[in-house]
Amino acid sequence: MSYRPFVETLVRSVVENPDHLEVEEEQEGGARTFYVRVDPEDVGKVIGKSGRVITSIRIVVSAVAAKSREKAFVRVVTD
């Protein structure tokens, strides 16, 4: 089961430019990694003060994946 639409929905609710949102999914073994790219102006909003927003997103995605006995990670890509 792919959690990509779920990750997109979570991040889309935080950013101001949802048209620039890209989520790539990579699967290795029993773990999925989601690479999130957003507009440079939205990177700070996705990370949040002291990393609180991205930590919350990671916790929720990890919890959803754990129900299926999988691991999921979210990484914010900054260019």
N, C-alpha and C positions, 0 to 999 in steps of 0.2 A: 504494500500500500504506500502510495506517495503522499507526503505531507506538504509538498510544494505549494498547492493552493492555500493551505492553512497558513504557511509562513508568509506568503504574499499578502494575505488578508491582514495578518497582524502588523506587518511592516507598513502596508498601505494606509492603515489607520493612523500612523504616526507622522508620515511625511507630508509635505505640502505640494510636492511635484510627483504624484503617483505615476505619471506617464514615463518617468525616467527610471522606474523600478525594474530591476532584473534580478531574478533568482535562478541560480544554477544548482542543480542537485548532482551530487557525486556519491556513488554507493561503493563501499569497500567492505566486504565481509558482511557483518551484521550491523554496520554503522552507516549512517547517511550524514553527509555534510552539505549544508546549504550555504552557498556563497551569495551574499546579498550585495548588490550594487545599487546605489541611489545617487541622486543629484548631489554634487559637492556641497551645496547649501543645506542639504538634509542630513548629512552624516552626523552632525552634532545632535540632531533631534533623535536619530535612531540610537545613538550611543547613550545619550542622556547624561545628566549630571552625575559624575562619579561612576558612570557605566550602569546606572540603575535600570534604564529602559531596555538595553540589550540583554542585561542579566535576566530581567523578567521574561523577555521573549524566549531566551534560551531555556529557562526553567519550564515554561509552558510547553514548548515544542518537545523538550526532553520527556516531560510527563506523558504527553500524548503518545510518543513513540514507545515509552515503557509499557504502556497497556498492551502493545503487540510484541513485547519482549525484544525491542530493538533499541538502538542508541541513535540519537540525533544531535547534531551540532550545528550551530549557526555562526557564521563568520561574516563580518562586514568587510568588504573589499574597498580599500581606498587607493585611488590611483595618484 
